Amino acid sequence: MSTTQHTNTAGLAGLVVSAHSADFVWRAAGTIATHVAQGYRMKIVCLSFGERGESAKLWRKGAEMTEAKVKAARREEAQRAADILGAEIEFLDIGDYPMRVSDETLFRLVDIYRELQPSFVLSHSEKDPYNFDHPLAMHVTQEARVIAQAEGHKPGEKIIGAPAVLAFEPHQTEQCEWIPNTFVDITPVWDKKRAAIECMAGQEHLWDYYTRVALQRGVQAKRNIGITAARDIKYAEGLMRLTPVVAEQLS
């Protein structure tokens, strides 16, 4: 876990559950940095290091490479990225390809919800035919949210309310049935996201891909802010909101 000290005077917090150690960088680093700048305490939970299925470049180094060495490299990359973004990070190390979630992991997430009291949580799309670890991460994220709301789980602890649940962008949007209905302008923090991206040496082939994604979402975001908005959006992240919005007015 990061040793960085975080203050949260406003009582605002957000949670990001990442299946693998780089997922939060590609898909949500700008949203994380944006909320940190607004005074939120942001916490990232990495379920695995992506040591088996998402570290091909490291494994190609030869016979001297071991799983322990791959894990250490991916952990160091993710820690540096989280530090750049100003977020806390916790690694649960439950493995990948395949990923399996124990009750211990589920209840650790419940504890994190209750300690953090987030107003929103981000994780993966609910469907992903290319990577079964991703929807599993979202499933456990939502299951832990429900348990954290239950008065009968560890009675006497403070339960959570109903934090918004949003799915960040998958790699194959159409096949995952993911449609962005929320955009976050990350233009002011793009330098932080790009620096975090460049921490991911194990997946350098994705650096420019996710830069292009941010530019494309920036164009879409700009078209949806209204004619009177005085904001020049260049980079954005798309999210798919899965929970309802309760509002007093529609604007």
C-alpha positions as CSV (number, residue, x, y, z in Angstrom):
1,M,0.0,0.0,0.0
2,S,1.2,3.5,-0.7
3,T,2.8,5.3,2.2
4,T,1.7,8.7,0.9
5,Q,-0.2,10.6,3.5
6,H,-3.6,11.8,2.3
7,T,-5.8,14.5,3.8
8,N,-9.5,14.5,3.1
9,T,-10.9,17.5,4.9
10,A,-14.1,17.6,2.7
11,G,-14.9,14.0,3.5
12,L,-15.1,13.1,-0.2
13,A,-13.8,9.8,-1.6
14,G,-13.8,7.6,-4.6
15,L,-12.9,3.9,-5.1
16,V,-11.4,2.3,-8.2
17,V,-11.3,-1.5,-8.5
18,S,-8.8,-2.6,-11.1
19,A,-8.6,-6.3,-12.2
20,H,-4.9,-5.9,-13.2
21,S,-2.3,-3.5,-12.1
22,A,-2.4,-1.4,-15.2
23,D,-6.1,-1.3,-15.9
24,F,-6.8,1.8,-13.8
25,V,-4.1,3.7,-15.7
26,W,-5.5,3.2,-19.2
27,R,-9.1,3.6,-18.2
28,A,-9.4,5.9,-15.3
29,A,-6.1,7.8,-14.5
30,G,-7.5,11.1,-15.6
31,T,-10.7,10.7,-13.6
32,I,-8.6,9.8,-10.5
33,A,-6.3,12.8,-10.9
34,T,-9.2,15.1,-11.6
35,H,-10.9,14.1,-8.3
36,V,-7.7,14.3,-6.3
37,A,-7.3,17.9,-7.5
38,Q,-10.9,18.5,-6.3
39,G,-10.0,17.3,-2.8
40,Y,-11.2,13.7,-3.0
41,R,-9.4,10.9,-1.3
42,M,-8.9,8.4,-4.1
43,K,-8.2,4.7,-3.5
44,I,-7.2,2.1,-6.1
45,V,-7.6,-1.6,-5.4
46,C,-5.6,-3.9,-7.7
47,L,-7.0,-7.4,-7.5
48,S,-4.0,-8.8,-9.3
49,F,-0.7,-7.8,-10.9
50,G,-1.6,-9.1,-14.3
51,E,1.4,-11.3,-14.0
52,R,0.2,-14.1,-16.3
53,G,-1.9,-12.6,-19.0
54,E,-0.9,-8.9,-19.2
55,S,2.9,-9.0,-18.9
56,A,4.1,-10.6,-22.2
57,K,6.9,-8.1,-22.7
58,L,8.4,-9.1,-19.3
59,W,8.1,-12.8,-20.0
60,R,9.9,-12.5,-23.3
61,K,13.1,-11.5,-21.4
62,G,13.9,-15.1,-21.2
63,A,14.3,-18.0,-18.8
64,E,15.6,-15.9,-15.9
65,M,12.2,-14.3,-15.6
66,T,10.0,-15.7,-12.8
67,E,6.5,-14.9,-11.7
68,A,7.8,-13.3,-8.6
69,K,10.0,-10.9,-10.7
70,V,7.0,-10.1,-13.0
71,K,4.8,-9.3,-10.0
72,A,7.5,-7.1,-8.5
73,A,7.9,-5.2,-11.8
74,R,4.2,-4.7,-12.3
75,R,3.7,-3.6,-8.6
76,E,6.5,-1.0,-9.0
77,E,4.9,0.4,-12.2
78,A,1.5,0.7,-10.6
79,Q,2.8,2.2,-7.4
80,R,4.7,4.9,-9.4
81,A,1.6,5.6,-11.4
82,A,-0.6,5.9,-8.3
83,D,1.9,8.3,-6.7
84,I,1.8,10.5,-9.8
85,L,-2.0,10.6,-9.7
86,G,-2.0,11.4,-5.9
87,A,-4.0,8.2,-5.1
88,E,-3.6,5.4,-2.5
89,I,-3.2,1.9,-3.9
90,E,-3.7,-1.5,-2.4
91,F,-2.7,-4.8,-4.0
92,L,-4.7,-7.9,-3.2
93,D,-2.6,-10.3,-5.3
94,I,-5.3,-12.9,-6.1
95,G,-3.9,-14.0,-9.4
96,D,-5.1,-13.7,-13.0
97,Y,-5.7,-15.8,-16.1
98,P,-7.7,-17.2,-14.4
99,M,-8.8,-14.9,-11.6
100,R,-10.7,-16.4,-8.7
101,V,-12.3,-14.4,-5.9
102,S,-12.4,-15.8,-2.4
103,D,-14.6,-14.7,0.5
104,E,-11.5,-13.2,2.1
105,T,-11.1,-11.0,-0.9
106,L,-14.8,-10.1,-1.0
107,F,-14.8,-9.1,2.7
108,R,-11.6,-7.1,2.3
109,L,-13.4,-5.0,-0.3
110,V,-16.4,-4.7,2.0
111,D,-14.0,-3.3,4.7
112,I,-12.5,-0.9,2.2
113,Y,-16.0,0.4,1.3
114,R,-16.9,1.0,4.9
115,E,-13.6,2.6,5.8
116,L,-13.5,4.8,2.7
117,Q,-17.2,5.7,2.4
118,P,-16.8,6.5,-1.3
119,S,-19.4,8.6,-3.1
120,F,-18.6,6.6,-6.3
121,V,-16.8,3.5,-7.5
122,L,-15.3,2.7,-10.8
123,S,-14.5,-0.7,-12.2
124,H,-14.8,-2.7,-15.5
125,S,-17.6,-3.3,-18.0
126,E,-20.0,-6.0,-16.9
127,K,-19.3,-7.9,-20.1
128,D,-16.0,-8.7,-21.8
129,P,-15.6,-11.7,-24.0
130,Y,-11.9,-11.1,-24.4
131,N,-11.0,-11.0,-20.7
132,F,-13.1,-12.8,-18.1
133,D,-11.1,-11.2,-15.3
134,H,-12.7,-7.8,-16.1
135,P,-16.4,-8.6,-15.6
136,L,-15.5,-10.7,-12.5
137,A,-13.8,-7.6,-11.0
138,M,-17.0,-5.6,-11.6
139,H,-19.1,-8.4,-10.1
140,V,-17.1,-8.5,-6.9
141,T,-17.1,-4.7,-6.8
142,Q,-20.9,-4.6,-6.9
143,E,-21.3,-7.6,-4.5
144,A,-19.1,-6.0,-1.9
145,R,-21.0,-2.7,-2.3
146,V,-24.3,-4.5,-1.4
147,I,-22.7,-6.3,1.6
148,A,-21.2,-3.0,2.8
149,Q,-24.8,-1.6,2.9
150,A,-26.1,-4.5,5.1
151,E,-26.7,-3.7,8.7
152,G,-26.3,-7.3,9.6
153,H,-22.7,-7.6,8.3
154,K,-20.4,-6.8,11.3
155,P,-23.2,-5.1,13.3
156,G,-22.2,-1.8,14.8
157,E,-20.0,-0.7,12.0
158,K,-20.9,2.3,9.9
159,I,-22.6,1.1,6.7
160,I,-22.2,2.8,3.4
161,G,-24.9,4.7,1.4
162,A,-25.4,4.1,-2.3
163,P,-22.2,5.1,-4.1
164,A,-22.6,5.6,-7.8
165,V,-21.3,2.7,-9.9
166,L,-19.6,3.5,-13.2
167,A,-17.8,1.2,-15.7
168,F,-14.7,2.6,-17.2
169,E,-13.9,2.0,-20.9
170,P,-13.0,-1.6,-22.0
171,H,-10.6,-2.3,-24.9
172,Q,-13.3,-3.6,-27.2
173,T,-16.3,-1.4,-26.5
174,E,-18.8,-2.8,-29.0
175,Q,-18.2,-6.4,-28.0
176,C,-18.5,-5.5,-24.3
177,E,-21.8,-3.7,-24.9
178,W,-20.3,-0.6,-23.2
179,I,-21.8,2.8,-24.1
180,P,-20.4,6.0,-22.6
181,N,-23.0,8.1,-21.0
182,T,-20.7,10.1,-18.8
183,F,-17.6,12.1,-19.8
184,V,-14.9,13.5,-17.5
185,D,-12.8,16.4,-18.9
186,I,-9.3,15.3,-18.1
187,T,-7.5,18.1,-20.2
188,P,-6.2,19.9,-17.1
189,V,-4.6,16.7,-15.8
190,W,-3.6,15.1,-19.0
191,D,0.1,15.4,-18.2
192,K,-0.4,13.3,-15.1
193,K,-2.3,10.6,-17.0
194,R,0.4,10.5,-19.7
195,A,3.1,10.3,-17.1
196,A,1.2,7.4,-15.4
197,I,0.8,5.7,-18.7
198,E,4.5,5.9,-19.3
199,C,5.1,4.0,-16.0
200,M,3.6,0.9,-17.6
201,A,6.8,-0.3,-19.3
202,G,5.4,-3.8,-19.5
203,Q,2.7,-2.7,-21.9
204,E,4.3,0.1,-24.0
205,H,2.3,-0.9,-27.0
206,L,-0.8,0.6,-25.4
207,W,0.6,4.1,-24.6
208,D,-0.4,5.7,-27.9
209,Y,-3.6,3.7,-28.2
210,Y,-5.0,5.1,-25.0
211,T,-3.8,8.6,-25.9
212,R,-5.9,8.3,-29.1
213,V,-8.9,7.1,-27.0
214,A,-8.6,10.1,-24.7
215,L,-8.5,12.4,-27.8
216,Q,-11.6,10.8,-29.3
217,R,-13.5,11.0,-26.0
218,G,-12.4,14.6,-25.8
219,V,-14.1,15.4,-29.1
220,Q,-17.3,13.6,-27.9
221,A,-17.3,15.4,-24.6
222,K,-16.9,18.8,-26.2
223,R,-20.0,18.1,-28.3
224,N,-22.0,17.4,-25.2
225,I,-21.3,20.3,-23.0
226,G,-23.7,22.8,-24.6
227,I,-23.2,25.8,-26.8
228,T,-22.7,28.3,-24.0
229,A,-20.0,26.3,-22.1
230,A,-16.6,28.1,-22.2
231,R,-14.4,25.0,-21.9
232,D,-12.0,23.8,-24.5
233,I,-11.9,20.1,-23.9
234,K,-9.1,18.2,-25.7
235,Y,-8.9,15.0,-23.6
236,A,-11.6,13.1,-21.8
237,E,-12.5,9.7,-20.3
238,G,-15.8,8.0,-21.0
239,L,-17.7,6.1,-18.3
240,M,-20.9,4.1,-18.4
241,R,-23.1,4.8,-15.4
242,L,-24.8,1.7,-14.1
243,T,-26.8,3.2,-11.2
244,P,-29.6,5.8,-11.4
245,V,-29.1,9.5,-10.8
246,V,-31.4,11.1,-8.3
247,A,-31.9,14.8,-9.2
248,E,-34.1,17.8,-8.5
249,Q,-33.7,19.2,-11.9
250,L,-32.7,18.1,-15.4
251,S,-30.1,20.3,-17.0
